[in-house]
Amino acid sequence: MHGEYKVIGGKLVVADLEVHNDRIQAASISGDFFLEPDTALENINQALIGLSADASHQVITAAVNAALDDDVVMFGFSAEAVATAVRRALGKASSWLDHEFALIPPVTLPAAEHVALDEVIARSVGKGLRGPTLRFWDWDDSVVVIGSFQSVKNEVDMAAAEAENVNVVRRITGGGAMFMEPGNCITYSLTVPTSLVDGMSIEKSYQFLDAWVLSALNEVGIKAHYVPLNDIASSQGKIGGAAQKRFANGVLVHHATLAYDIDATKMLQVLRTGREKLSDKGIASANKRVDPMRSQTGLSRDSIIEAFMNQFSQVYRTQPGDYLAHELDDAKTLVTEKFHANEWLYKVN
């Protein structure tokens, strides 16, 4: 049994195992990491022998840590990284290379239907009706999409939203509000098995699932970096943020919204928290805009989305994808029954 894990910002860890009667009988950890003293490698291998083939990431990590003296130095990897490689070898965790991703280009739908599709696609992946999927949103209405746990009255000036013909929808993931008008930002959703982030902390999983985005931004001329927990930024400030939802069916939805060219004045009229967050940036004039991707790249929104899709396809195995007919129907039904219902919108008033 063979498994590999490349530590984010670190080294490669490889696990080769022999399993009999659901127990690890032989183990060999290798890689391009650094370890002092080198005799500690045998201690790591011995710590794995006898463990159940169903051992959790936490159990494996604890066994490795317990086998190491206090003077052991692990550089470029960790006990957690060993556990991930072992879990991949055992078939309990997966890597990007274990999956083929459906890649769905932007399809114009009401924003609320895209919100509903996050839930619908997660069901499809969980039932095996489709594989892991990366999809880009496009929408033809103005909307504020608030996080699952945000207060409507604290986040949105509903009178201003109504006056500006801006709808308000609560999504299934946490995080902050998204001010979305046609063409003003780039939003995508990545739906994957939770096995892809097995053993990772929430913080690490965000950076792991968006690593390709940082590379794509670099390709279009933005030197971006991740700011824990869930923000993507450049030297000129925040570009966007990500959010996640983990389902009981073993599926995770991870999505991000990146600002392309936002009318800051309208956003400040509609979003209460936006006024506070931008109060120290001097954005008060009706002529001001939040346009990090447009101004830093000089590219059209369509060109940047195309660059994103190309980058993902170059790094991971993909195939052209589309929505299934029942998914679009289910999304419309969910919008009516859930996402447009006051019980859902005002679940946190």
N, C-alpha and C positions, 0 to 999 in steps of 0.2 A: 504494500500500500504506500502510495507516494503522494505527498502534498507539499505545496510551496506557498509562501507568503512574503510579499515585499512590503516591508515596514514603510509607512508614509514618512518620507524624509530620512529613511534609514536603509537598512541592508536586507538582503534576501535570506530567508530562513527556510530550510528544506527538511522535511521529515520523511524518513523511510522506515516503515513498520512491518512487522510480521504479527498477525493476529491468529490465535487459536482458541477455540472455546470461548469466544467473546472476551478474551483478555489479550492485552499487548504482551507478546512473548519476546520480541526483540525490537530495539529502537536505535536509530542512528540519526542524530541531528547534525546538519551541516549547513554551510552558507558562507557568504563573504563578510560576515560580521567579525567583531573583535571580542576576545574573551581572555581575561587574565584571572588566575593562572589557567593555562590551557588544560590542565588536568580536570578542571571543572566540567568540561564537556562530557566526560564519562559519567560524572555525577548526574548530569541532566539526563543522559540516556538511561541510566539505572533508575532514575525517579519515575520514568514512564513505564517501565516493565511491571506488569501485574495490574496496571490500571484497566478498568472496564472499557470496552470499546464504545460504551455509551457515556463515558465520563463527560461531565459538563466542562465548559471552558474554565469555569472557576475552580473546579476540582483539579484539572491539569495544571493550571497556573499555580495553585497552592502547593502541589506536589513538587514542582520544579523549584519554587522558592524555598521550600523546606529542605531541599537537598543541597542548597548552596550556602557556603559560609559567608560571614559578613564582609570578608575582604575580597570577594569575587566582584570583578568589574565586567559588566556587559555593555558593550558600546555598539550602537546601531541595531540592537535588538533587545528583547526582554523576555521574561517568563511568559507574559501574555502573548508575545509573538510566537513563541514556541508552541503554546497551546493552540493558536490559530492554525499553524502549519499541521499540527497533529490532528486537529479536528477536520481539516480538509482532507488529510490522508485517509481518515476513517469514514469519509463521506458524510459527515455531520455538518460541515460548513462548506461553502462554495466560494469560488473566485469568479472574477469577471470572465475568465476564459472558459468557465463551465457553462456559460449561457450564450444564447443567441437572442439579440434584442430586436423587437419590432420597432421601427423608427417611423413615427407618424408626423408628417410635416404639418404646418399650421392649417387648420380647418376653421373657417369662420362660423361661430355659433354664439348665441347669447352667453355672456360670461357665466351666468348661473348654471348653464348646462355643462360648461367646463368644470365648474366646481363639483357638480354631481358626478361627472365622469371619473373624477378621482376615486370615488367610492365604487362606481360601477366597474371600472377597469380592475380594481383590487379584487373584486369578486371573481371576475373572469380569470385572472391569474391564479387565484386560490383554487378555482375549480379545474384548472388545467385547460381552459378553453382558449387561452392564449399564453404566450411566453412573456418574459419580462419586456416591458415596453417603455420607450421614451417618446413622449408626445409634446408637441409645441402647441400652445394656445393661440387662437386669434378670435377676436370678438368685435361686435358691431354696436355695442352700447357702452354707456358710461356707468361705472359701478365702483363702489367701495366694497372690497372683500375683507371682512374682518376675521381675526383668528377665532378659533373655537371657544376660547375662554375669555375673550374680551367683552367689556361692557359696552353696549350700544350707546348709552347716554354719555359715557365718558369718552368714547372714541369719535362719535359722529354727531355733527350738527344736523339733525334730521330736517329741520326747516330749510337750511341752506341746501342740503342735498336735494330736497324736493324742488326748490326754486331753480336749481341748476340741472334738473332732470337726471340726477345721479341715483341709481338704484343702490340698495345695500343688501349684501348677502353674507351670511356666516358660512365659513368653510369648515371642513372636518379636521384640519390640522391646526396646531397652535400657532404662536407667533403674532406678529403685528399686522396692522391694516395695510391693504394694498389699494392705492388709488389708480384705477385703470380706465383709461379712455382709449378708443381705437388708435393703435399705432404708437402709444406713448411709452410702452415698456415691452420687455420680452419675458414671457412666462413659459416654463416647461414643467412637466410632471414625469418623474421616473418611478415606475412601479416594479418592484423586485421582490424576490423571496428574502425573508429576513436572514436566511442562511448566509447571504452575501456579507452581512455585517455581524456575523456570529462572534460573540465575545467582545465586541467593541463597545466602548462607552458611547453615550449619545453624542458627546462632543466629537469624538473621533469619527463616528459614522457620518456626520455632516461633512467633514472635510474629505473623507474617503469617497463619498458619493458625488462630490462636486469637483474632484481633482481634475477631471477632464475639462470642466468649465474654465478653470484657471488657465489651462493650456490653450483653450480656444480664445480666451480674451487676449492672451499674449500674442496669438497669431494675428489678431486684428489690431494690435498696437497698444493694448492696455496691460501694463504689468500689474496684475491683480494678486491679491493674497487673501487668505481667510482670516477673519477676526472672530475668535470664539465668542459666543457659541455658534452663531449662524449667519454672520454677515460676510459679504464679499466686498472688498474695497480695493482702491488703488491709492497711489500717493496723494491724489487729489480728494480723497474722501470715499464715503460709502457709495457703492454702486447698486447693491441689492441685498436681499436676504432670503434664507431658505426656511422651510418648515417640514415637519414629518408627522406621519401617523402610522402606528404599527397596529395591525389587525390580528385578531385571535386566530385567523386562518393561516398564519405564517407569511403574510405579505406586508410589505412596507411601501408607503407612498412618500416620496421625497420630492418636493417641488420648490422652485425658486422664481423670484421675480426680480428682474434687473431693470433699472430706470434707463430709458432711451431718451425721451424728450417730454418731460412732464410740465404741465401748466401749474407752476407753484402757487400762483394766486388762487386759482380755483381749488387746488388741493388744500390750501390753508383755510379757505372758506368752509370746506366740507369736513375736514378732519380736525377735531379739537386737539388731539395730541400732536398733530403735525405742526400746529402753531407753536407749541412749547418746544418741540424738537428742533425747529428751524429758527427759533427766536434769536439765537446767537449767531446766525449766519447772515443777518442783514437782508433777508428776503422779504421785502414788504411791497415792492413796486409791482404793478400789474404786468410789467414787461419782463419780469424775472422768470427763468425756467430752471428746472432741474434736468440737465441733459448730459450726464457723464459719458454715456456711450456714443452719443452723436458727436459731441464736441471733441472727445478724445480720439475718435477714430476717423471722423469725416465720412463714414460709411452710412448707407441707408440701413434701416432696420432689417429689411429683407436680406441684405448682403450679410449682415451679422448673423442672422438666424441660419443662413446657408453655411456660413463658416462654422457655426456650432455643430450643425448636423454632419458636416464633413469631418470635423475633428473627432466626434464620437465614433463615426464609422471607421476612421483610420485606426483608432485605438482598440475598439471592441468589435466583435462579430455582430453584424446587423443584417436585417433584411427589410425591404420596404414594407410598411404596414399601413393599415387603415382601420377605422372603427367597424366593428361588427354591427349588423342591422339592429340586433336586439339591444346592443349597448346604447345606441342612440335613443331607442325607444324607452329603455329603462331610465336613461338620464332625464328625458322629458317628464316621465312619471315622477321621478324623485324630486324634480324641481317643483312640480305642483303639490306633491304630498308632503314634502319636507322643507326644501330650501326656500320656498316662498311662503311658508307657513309661519305665522307669528310665534307659535310655540317653539320653533327652532331659532328664529332670528333673535327672539328676546329671552332665550334660555338663561342668558346672563344679561340682565336689563342694564 
